Amino acid sequence: TIRVYGCDGVNRGFEFDGTILAPITTETVTDNPTHVTIHKLHLFFAFGSSVIHSAPGQPYQWTNAAATSSEIGCGDVVTNFLKQPGTTTTAALGITTRSNTLMLYGTGVSTWNLVGFNTGIGGIAYTGQLLNESYWLDSAGIFDLKTTQNFGNFKSATLTAMIPDYIIRQRSKTVWAMVNRTKNQYRVLFNDASLLMLTVINGKFAGVTKGLYTDAMYCGWESVASTHDERLFCGAANTGFVYQ
């Protein structure tokens, strides 16, 4: 069945089935995860520089008695989970910290293998999204896995190398990122009500442009309605309203 899992960095993580919101208790002393994802049927939470996960298919089971849950140290504060395409036997979970990009291979405790994907390219928190591949914002600009892997830790590897002054001016204002699949766009939201929109067509970078909302947004969510139309929602930082 479908569930929503979330966290806010202040309270316990939670599960929501559309009616009941149930807090999730882990074995962490300060139980306030900052990032959440599901990978190979495990529920993953990030706490500082550590990533912990539940037993497979059991989001309320965090004990190590059965050796099916574990903690993985990432060496720096985790800023994004980047889910990657995979099969039932192969999978990878991208993890950005503030200074590096990592890749977690494997399907469970017995096969996990955390590998440094690129040293020196990290990610700003809450900017990781999956369009045709993973995109995220770092201090130098917007990266995807292709540019990160092929070009390494160079400013020219960014997809926004043509607007360095804008990136420098806005990067400290970053609050969230989301995608618009109908328009093939990756969007970064800033706390001054502006946004940066990167368009990808047939897997290739097509262009980037700036935008401005009437209110500063704090978070976003995208999904598909029962009519099969895409819906994007944003929570405003000042008014407290949710906008579609």
N, C-alpha and C positions, 0 to 999 in steps of 0.2 A: 504494500500500500504506500501511497505517497505521503510524505511528511516534509515539513519545513524545519530546518535546523538553523539556529542563529546564536549570536553572542553580541555583547556590547562593550566588552572590556571593563565593565564595572560589576555586573552580576554574574550568576552562573549561566552557562549555556542552556539552551532550551530546545524542546521539540514542540511543534504545533501541528495538530491534525485538522485544523479548520474550526475546531470547537474548543478543545482543551489545550492550554499552554502548560507544559510540564517542565519544570527546571531539571537539569541534569547535574548530578553530583559526581565529580571525578575524585581521584585521590590526591589532587593538588592542594597544597596548603592554602594558597590564595586562589580560590576557584573563580577566576574572572577572565576567561579566554578572550583573546582579541581577534582571532580569525578562525574560520570553520570551513570544512569541506567534507565531502564523502568520497572515499577512494577505495576501490575494491571491497565494497560493502563495510568498510571501517569508517567510523565517525572520527574525524581528525579535529583537534583543537590546538591552537598555538598559545603558549604562555611564555612571553619574553623570547628567549632564544631556544626554547624547547618545544617540540611537537609531540603530543601524545595522542594515542588513538584507542578506541574501544575494541572489544572483541568483534569479529566479523558478524554483521547482522544483529548485533546486540548493543545498541547505543547507550544502554544503561549499565553495561558491564565493563568496568575499568580495572578490575583486580587482575593481578598477574598470576594468580593461582593456577590458571589453566595455560599460562604462557601464550596467550592469544592477543594480549594487549601489551603495549610497550611505550617507552619514551625515547625520542630521538633528539639528540643535541645538534643544533645547527651552527653554533659558534658565534652567532650575532642575532640581534632581534629580528624575528620573522615579520615580514611586511606583507606578503601575499602568498596564497596558494594558487598554482596555475595548473588546472586539470588538463591532462593531455589525452588525445584519442588512444584507444588500446583495444585489446581483445580479452577474452576470458583468461588467457594464459600469459599475456604480456601487457604491461601497463607502466606508466610513469606519472609521477606527480611532481610538477615543478614547484620549487619553493624559492622565493626571493627573500633575502635579508637586506638590511640597509647597505651592505657592501658587496654581496656576492649573489650569484644565481646557482642554485643547487637542483639536482634531479634525484628523486627517490624512485628507484627501480624495485621490482618485485611485486608479489601478490599477498604477502603476509609476513608475520614475524620471522619465520624461518628463512625467508628469501629477501628481506629488505636490504637494499644496498644504496646508501646515500653517496652521491658522486658530485664533485664540484663541476658545474657546467661551464661557468665563466667567472673567474676571480676579478673583481674590480667593477663589475656591473651589478648593481643591486636594484632595488625598487622602492619607490615611495609607497607608503602603506595605502591599501585599499584602491590601488589603481590597476591591479591585475584582472584581465578579462579575456575570454575566449571568443574570437570571431572565426576566421578561417584557421587561425592559430592563436597562440597567446600573445597579448600585448600588455605593456605596462610602462609607466613613466618612471624614469630615474632622473637624477640631477642634470644629466646632459641632454635629456629629451626622451622621446618615445622609442621603445625597442620592441622587437618581436624576436622569437626564438631563432629565426633564420639569420637576421643581422647579428645577433649575439654570437651565434655559433661560427658564422663565416668570417666575421670581421673583428671579433674580439673586443677588447677594452679600448676602443677608439671613438672619439666624438663623432667622426664621419660615419660610424655605424648606425647612428640614430636615424629614424625616419623623419625627424624634424630638424635636420642639420641646417636647413635654410632659414630658420627662425630662432637662432640661439639667444638673441636678446630677450625675446618674448618668454622663452623657457626660463631664463635666469630670473626674470621679473616675476613670473607666476609660480614657480615650483614650490615656494614656501607657502603658497596659498591653497595647495591641493587638498581636496577633501574626499573625492570619490571618483570612480570611473564606471561607465556602463556602456553597453553596446546597443545599437539600433540595427538589427539584422535586415529589416526591410530596406534600409538605405545603405547597408554595408558599412556602417560607421562605428568607430571606437571614439567615445567621448570622455574627456576629462573635465570634471567640475571643479571650480575654484570658489573660494569663500567671498569673492567680490562680485558674485553673480555671473561671471564670465565662464565660458567653456571653450575647449579646443576640440575640434572634430576632425578625425582622420578617416579618410574613405579608402576602402580596399575593393577592387573590382577583379573578379576571377583570380583572387589570391595575390594580386599585384597592387602595390601602393599607387593610388590615383591622385591624391592631393590632401591638403590640410587647410582648414580655415578656422576662423574664430567666430564666436557667437556671444550673445549676452541675454540672460534671462531678466525678468523684471524683479525677481527675488533671488537671493543667494540660496543655493541648494546645499543640503548637508549629506544626503544619501540618496540612493536610487535603486530601482528594481525593475527588471524587464521580464515579461512573460507573454503567453499567448492566451487570448480569451477563447471562450467556447465557440465563437464565430470564426476562429482561426486567424483573427487579426492580432497583430502585435500590439502590446500595451506597455508603455513606459511610465513609471511613477517616480516622482521625486519628493522628498521631504524637505520643506523649507527651513532654513536655519533660524530665521527671526520670527516668522508669522505663526509657525506651528502647523501650517496647513500641509496636506498632501496634494500634489498636483499631478494631473495626467497630461 
